[in-house]
Amino acid sequence: MKIYLKKVMCLLLSCILLAGMLPMSVLADTGNFTISMPTDLEAKIGDTISVPVVVKHTAGVNQYNSFDMSFTYDPSVLELTSTAIAGLSVTGGNGLVRVLGYGSDRPVGKAVFTLTFKAVKSGETTIKSVKAKVGIKQTAQSEDASDARILNDVKIEISGKYKITVNANSGGTVSVSPSEAAAGEKVQVTVTPKSGYRMKTLSVTDAKGNNVSVSTDNNDKYSFVMPEGDVTVQVTFTAKYTASSDSSNPRTGDDFNLDAWNTATLISLLALVILLNKRKNSWL
């Protein structure tokens, strides 16, 4: 019995000594890594959204070597812009992105990389981590690597205000109200020509160059319904046709200044009356 107990004690002592000789990193690579991202984010359409991905360890391991992570997102709401990250492999698209890294030790507790997106549509959306493997060795891309515990997804609230760009030449001014609008909101355009000018054309186009329907409200006021996306309001002004212009060769589309025409006509009629009176007196 004593001999048996001695053998057991020797075996336990050998295991303790062996454990003390092994690196802590080898002992701790048992799936205790965690992956975290920001929880709730807010953005406006057109904003850049940054999502840092942080690796930690629950048992005090201070570094790792490799990782293999995949994320899903809604491509109708978010446009992936981090299609290349220095030193890492980034693949995917159309709602899925995979980021792979190995070959160098990395500290825990810091962002290993940052995903970036552009907000292209209003609404609520979620970025989900669907796969995460982290390893001490260069094995995260293989099936036998440890699965990291995913702590959270990223919920994003994107407000639906689209930009309105106004372009006009020097013949007048153009204002829009509101200056930014949500899809389906009515936008009023006020056109104010300078003296001697008139509005020649007015058009509204979306981000793809498609024409947006414009309605006439009253004098110099127009309106359109905001589509889903930024728009451009383009207005051109042209000079009016007046009596000082080349009246013998007016251009098609020019305005005819009725007041100036009436004045010129009255002067011509008076001159004709005077001439006729002179001739009448000469005949008498």
Secondary structure, 3 states (H helix, E strand, C coil): CHHHHHHHHHHHHHHHHHHHHCCHHHHHCCCCEEEECCCEEEEECCCEEEEEEEEEECCCCCEECEEEEEEECCCCCEEECCCCCCCCEEEEECCEEEEEECCCCEECCCEEEEEEEEECCCEEEEEEEEEEEEECCCCCCCCCCCECEECCCEEEEEECCEEEEEEECCCEEEEEECCEECCCCEEEEEEEECCCEEEEEEEEEECCCCECCCEEEECCEEEEECCCCCEEEEEEEEECECCCCCCCCCCCCCCECHHHHHHHHHHHHHHHHHHHHHHHHHHC
